[in-house]
Amino acid sequence: MTTTTETGGPAFPQPNIVDDGELIAQGDMGMTLRDYFAAKAMQAFLSADVEFYSGREFKNVAESSYQCADAMLREQE
């Protein structure tokens, strides 16, 4: 199981909605900050040269995206 330190915690948490003590809607933790950072990095990598990538290189792009996300999380510490 990953920890908040490894993931950066939730990126877009939604709290429970309560009215007069009654739960109206259940909150959700959403995606992790690590996933959000990786998605942004992947978007940048793929927009740089879309025609360069094929299915085989997508794995490399995904790995590089998470490496960028991990570096960003380390910088926050």
C-alpha positions in Angstrom: 0.0 0.0 0.0 1.3 3.4 -0.9 1.5 6.2 1.6 0.6 9.9 1.4 4.3 10.7 1.2 4.7 8.5 -1.9 1.6 9.8 -3.6 1.4 13.4 -2.4 -2.1 12.6 -1.0 -5.3 13.4 -2.9 -5.3 15.9 -5.7 -8.9 16.8 -5.7 -10.7 15.5 -2.6 -14.4 16.0 -2.3 -15.8 16.2 1.3 -18.9 14.6 2.4 -21.9 16.8 2.0 -23.9 17.0 5.2 -27.1 19.0 5.9 -28.5 19.1 9.4 -26.4 16.1 10.4 -27.7 14.0 7.5 -25.3 12.7 4.9 -26.4 14.0 1.5 -23.5 12.9 -0.6 -20.5 10.7 0.1 -17.1 12.4 -0.5 -14.3 10.9 -2.5 -10.6 11.2 -2.3 -10.1 11.4 -6.1 -6.9 10.8 -7.9 -3.5 11.2 -6.1 -1.3 14.2 -6.6 1.3 11.8 -8.1 -1.2 10.6 -10.7 -2.1 14.2 -11.5 1.5 15.2 -11.9 2.2 12.2 -14.1 -0.8 12.9 -16.3 0.4 16.5 -16.9 3.9 15.2 -17.7 2.5 12.6 -20.1 0.5 15.3 -21.8 3.6 17.3 -22.4 5.7 14.4 -23.6 3.0 13.3 -26.1 2.3 16.8 -27.4 6.0 17.3 -28.1 6.0 14.9 -31.1 2.8 12.8 -31.4 3.9 11.0 -34.6 7.1 9.7 -32.9 5.2 7.5 -30.5 3.8 4.1 -31.2 2.4 1.5 -28.8 5.8 0.2 -27.9 7.1 3.6 -26.7 4.0 4.4 -24.6 5.4 2.3 -21.8 8.5 4.5 -21.8 6.4 7.6 -21.8 4.4 6.3 -18.9 7.5 5.4 -16.9 9.1 8.8 -17.6 5.9 10.6 -16.6 5.9 8.9 -13.2 9.6 9.7 -12.8 8.8 13.4 -13.4 5.9 13.1 -10.9 8.1 11.5 -8.3 10.7 14.3 -8.8 8.0 16.9 -8.3 6.9 15.3 -5.1 10.5 15.1 -3.8 10.8 18.8 -4.4 7.8 19.5 -2.2 9.4 17.8 0.8 
